Amino acid sequence: MTHEDAATGPGGTSPGPSAVRPGDPSERFSRSSGTADTPDPAVATLPVELADAARALFGDRLDIAAAYAELLATDGVVRGLIGPREAPRIWDRHLLNCAAVAERIPEGIEVLDVGSGAGLPGLVLAIARPDLAVTLIEPLARRTSFLIEVVERLGLGGSVRVFRGRAEEAATGANGMAPLRGDVVTARAVAPLDRLAAWCLPLAVPNGRLVALKGASAAEEIVEHEAAVAKLGGGEPTVHLCGVGVIDPPTTVVEVVRERVVGPARTAAAKRSRGGRSRRR
Ligand SMILES: C[S@@+](CC[C@H](N)C(=O)[O-])C[C@H]1O[C@@H](n2cnc3c(N)ncnc32)[C@H](O)[C@@H]1O
């Protein structure tokens, strides 16, 4: 699939299940009161102790990362996409944490980011790695409006598109739209590993990978969910640390290769109905 296939509008708006109008005024002005209304952009200033890491991870795109940090700390807070308390931690907990994952992503490939929220990690990866074609998959209109505006303002429309809808819809190609597929499917803070695998493996090309940003519980999640992941066609989940020697702590990711293409997971209701038919035969 070329990157242009599903991109129709400014900022790469996809013709997904629900079109999003860039700059919808009702979205832009939906939260215009309260203390979060006038956040201080200075809170997004790169802390001096993180400057080396930021330069290492963003290189000559650091100015774009800084512009994104400011948008998150201002518009992102006003619109309720980032908690006000997160604003001073945008660089370490969000931008650097996500950018470190770029080392796990090969050159020039198609990345799908499931549940992007305010753009994490997908937009950060697109900033750090202009060689990647990135699709941000997010069902909530308030979030996709923000994403589309940020893509436009940062001039990332050539490599980033926004799909409004759920991962399951993106994978099946709802509303006559072609199914989306990526070489790598990323996700952070979206769901436990079994549900993530069910949503994300169908979005990966055969032998493509899910790269899930996880916390310290990664190993426990693998023990709990590896059987479910295998049933979904995934290989053995592996844990990797990203940004070792650059950020502290490094980012933990769980990777799952789509080793086998299996049919969609059957719901309990579907299993019951199938059981009923075979008994009647
Ligand atoms: C806790 S937020 C995390 C946002 C972002 N990844 C981050 O790390 O800040 C989870 C996001 O996943 C999205 N989401 C939930 N279910 C989804 C699905 N089935 N497909 C795509 N996105 C989904 C939600 O709308 C929400 O924006």
The ligand as an SDF file (V2000), in Angstrom:
LIG
                    3D

 27 29  0  0  0  0  0  0  0  0999 V2000
   -4.8670    5.9290   27.3990 C   0  0  0  0  0  0  0  0  0  0  0  0
   -4.9930    6.5430   25.7600 S   0  0  0  0  0  0  0  0  0  0  0  0
   -3.2990    6.4820   25.2300 C   0  0  0  0  0  0  0  0  0  0  0  0
   -3.0180    7.4950   24.1780 C   0  0  0  0  0  0  0  0  0  0  0  0
   -1.5550    7.5100   23.6850 C   0  0  0  0  0  0  0  0  0  0  0  0
   -1.2090    6.2710   23.0210 N   0  0  0  0  0  0  0  0  0  0  0  0
   -0.6040    7.8190   24.8080 C   0  0  0  0  0  0  0  0  0  0  0  0
    0.2470    6.9790   25.1090 O   0  0  0  0  0  0  0  0  0  0  0  0
   -0.7180    8.8920   25.4060 O   0  0  0  0  0  0  0  0  0  0  0  0
   -5.7150    5.1630   24.8520 C   0  0  0  0  0  0  0  0  0  0  0  0
   -6.1740    5.5690   23.4700 C   0  0  0  0  0  0  0  0  0  0  0  0
   -6.5600    4.3970   22.7560 O   0  0  0  0  0  0  0  0  0  0  0  0
   -7.7010    4.6960   21.9950 C   0  0  0  0  0  0  0  0  0  0  0  0
   -8.3880    3.4240   21.6990 N   0  0  0  0  0  0  0  0  0  0  0  0
   -9.1220    2.6650   22.5430 C   0  0  0  0  0  0  0  0  0  0  0  0
   -9.5840    1.5580   21.9050 N   0  0  0  0  0  0  0  0  0  0  0  0
   -9.1250    1.6360   20.6290 C   0  0  0  0  0  0  0  0  0  0  0  0
   -9.2690    0.7950   19.4600 C   0  0  0  0  0  0  0  0  0  0  0  0
   -9.9850   -0.3350   19.5170 N   0  0  0  0  0  0  0  0  0  0  0  0
   -8.6650    1.1760   18.3210 N   0  0  0  0  0  0  0  0  0  0  0  0
   -7.9380    2.3250   18.2820 C   0  0  0  0  0  0  0  0  0  0  0  0
   -7.7710    3.1480   19.3470 N   0  0  0  0  0  0  0  0  0  0  0  0
   -8.3580    2.8090   20.4920 C   0  0  0  0  0  0  0  0  0  0  0  0
   -8.4870    5.6600   22.8810 C   0  0  0  0  0  0  0  0  0  0  0  0
   -9.4180    6.4480   22.1560 O   0  0  0  0  0  0  0  0  0  0  0  0
   -7.3620    6.4980   23.4760 C   0  0  0  0  0  0  0  0  0  0  0  0
   -7.0750    7.6450   22.7080 O   0  0  0  0  0  0  0  0  0  0  0  0
  1  2  1  0
  2  3  1  0
  2 10  1  0
  3  4  1  0
  4  5  1  0
  5  6  1  0
  5  7  1  0
  7  8  2  0
  7  9  1  0
 10 11  1  0
 11 12  1  0
 11 26  1  0
 12 13  1  0
 13 14  1  0
 13 24  1  0
 14 15  1  0
 14 23  1  0
 15 16  2  0
 16 17  1  0
 17 18  1  0
 17 23  2  0
 18 19  1  0
 18 20  2  0
 20 21  1  0
 21 22  2  0
 22 23  1  0
 24 25  1  0
 24 26  1  0
 26 27  1  0
M  CHG  2   2   1   9  -1
M  END
$$$$
